[in-house]
Amino acid sequence: MTGTDRATEAFVAHRNLLFTVAYELLGSAADAEDVLQETWLRWVGVDLDTVQDQRAYLVRIASRQALQRLRTLGRRKESYVGPWLPEPLLTAPDVADDVELADSVSMAMLLVLETLKPTERAVFVLRDVFGLEYDEIAGAVDKTSEAVRQIAHRARSHVAARRPRGVVSADQTREALAAFQRAVNTGDLQGLVDILAPDVVLLGDGGGVVQALPHPVVGADKVARLLALGLERMAEGTMETIQVNGQPALVLRFTDDVDTVTVLHVENGKVAGLYAVRNPAKLSHLAEETMLTR
């Protein structure tokens, strides 16, 4: 087997892991794919005889590339029009059954990660989500192991204070989605209010390209009334259920074009978050079926 063949075999074996690391750091499937390309270009030039742990080495390369890109994206987000939401990512059914993975890639959790500084986010993801050792992470973020420990502690406390509450089973989520769909399909305003948590949050992301909510809308009554106003337009398209970021989502299409992907976050049997992505740049890859698997 040639050196390139060995490099390819190792890269393919760990590709899903590398993609998930990059996506959790960036919240963008397109940028995660770019990171994979950059990782491959660097990996293929490595003398594999000097690499003791190929998985750790690849994760270190991908993390470095993602961290550089994250810092650049952070500057771009400062001028983003309206609320910014992660790029919705199709996830295989088994991801929802893996509660920890589903939680880590959920829209709600990715929005929490957005509140971390880039290095804090990288350390948290690599340590708390993927279980890397501190010395492995140190090599990826150019810090000492002791510094990484301190950063991890700080990031963990920050996330714990903001992360979604409780763990919801896949069955509870499906039941809430079904109730939400029934209320939307029948135009039942009271049914919408009943399935929404009292402090539900509705966020819309149009990126300044298409019409979307300019600010978050909070509260069951306000959100239900706003959704009711859009029911007539929804009826003109077709709506289907898919799984996005380990959570159920509704896809609104007009002809064959994806118009909106709305991801539901469920807590205690109620819809606590609605994340409506309309920015065409964040929806184009859905047709390519980029999918996260366990």
Helices and strands as residue ranges (DSSP letters): H 3-13, H 15-26, H 29-43, G 48-50, H 54-77, E 90-91, H 93-97, H 99-104, H 107-113, H 118-124, I 125-129, H 134-141, H 145-160, H 170-186, H 189-195, E 196-205, E 217-218, H 220-229, H 231-235, E 238-244, E 247-254, E 257-267, E 270-277, G 280-282, G 284-288, E 291-292
